[in-house]
């Protein structure tokens, strides 16, 4: 079995990089490195040396410049010290069958770049975005999630329901038009949905759907299933005691299982 090498990107206010790296280690990755955006520009590290890329959450750019809008422009227009386009490096990364996971601000970045949802294979074309929560406030709570078993997403394979924390002010999916939302459903690109904790069915009811996303969208994948973006934080549920009701013997599938699925996929693919 080949080595799974994870690169966690940080910088510009991102503050969940250590939890994400720890979750990747718990998930079975053999090598996990944390890299500042500036390190890629200076070519201290190279995307091509890794096969699993994580864009973690945190207060990217202080959450003051739009949901990862500034970060998307950095990736789009920045070149390395030797003149290589970082956007082209990203394109080579996913085109070679490697995996990308975007969490919270990382999800915002992936949709702003157009890596998600990439309907009809149209990568780097912005088809959806993320905007302010319907509650008009920062939401910090745990939510119940349903995994779409018909989705091509490698991260959610074999997973049914999850219980994870959200903490965001801009988590509502907005689409260019209704046609886009219909395509998301038809192509099973909705990998995760907010559900009512009792009925286990997708819901628009607040606070179970914390931001008002249409179709209860909590996470999206691309047509290949190799890219996943989600607003909830799987890295924040890496041990049973993270669960808010663990003292009452209440448990749920660890968020690290999402990442473990990615690790297993790469291991099996390379063997």
C-alpha positions, 0 to 999 in steps of 0.5 A: 500500500502506498503512502498517504501524504496530507497537506493542510493549508493555513495562513491569512487567519485560518485557525483550524489547521492543527485540529485538521492535521490531528484528525488526518493523523487519527484517520490513518494518514502516514504523513501530515504536514501543515503549510502556509500559503506563502510556503507554496509561493516560496516553493518550500513545499510543493502540492505535487508531493502530496495526494490529499489536500485539506483547506481547513476552517477558521477566520480566513481573512477575518471573515471580513472580505466575503466568504473566502473571496480574497483567498480565491483571488490569491489562488487564482492569480498568485504564481510561485517564485519560479513563475508557476500558477498556483491555480494550474497546480491545483488543476494538476492536483485534482486531475491526477485523481488526488483528493481535496477536502474543504471545511467551512472557510475551505468549502467557501474557497472551493466554491469561489474557485469553482472547484465545486460543484463543477457541474458538467465537468466545468471546473474553475467556473463559479456556479454556486456561492455561500452567503450570510445565514438566514439568522443574520448571525454567527451560528455555533451549534451541533447539527445532524447530517445525512450522507447521500449514498448515491453520491460519487463522493469517496469521503461519505461512502458507507456513512449514514448519519453524522453529528458535527459542529458548525461555526460560521456566519456565511454558510448558506448556499446560493446558486446562479439560478434554479437550474443549478440547484436542479442539476445538483440533485439530478447528479447527486452532487449534494453529499451531505444534508442537514436533517431533523434529529428526530425524523432524520429527513432533510430540513429547512427548519431552524436551527436544525438547518443553521443557515437556510441553505436550499435543499438542506445542503451541508456539503457538495462534491464534484462529479469525480467524487474526489473533492468534498466541501462542507460547512460542518467541522469533521475535525472537531469531532475526533474523540468521543468526549468531543460530543456534547452529550458524551457524559450521558453515553450518547455517541455518534460516528466520529467526524474523522471517519470522513477523512478516514474514507479518503485515506482508505480510498488513496491507499486502495487506489495505490495498492 
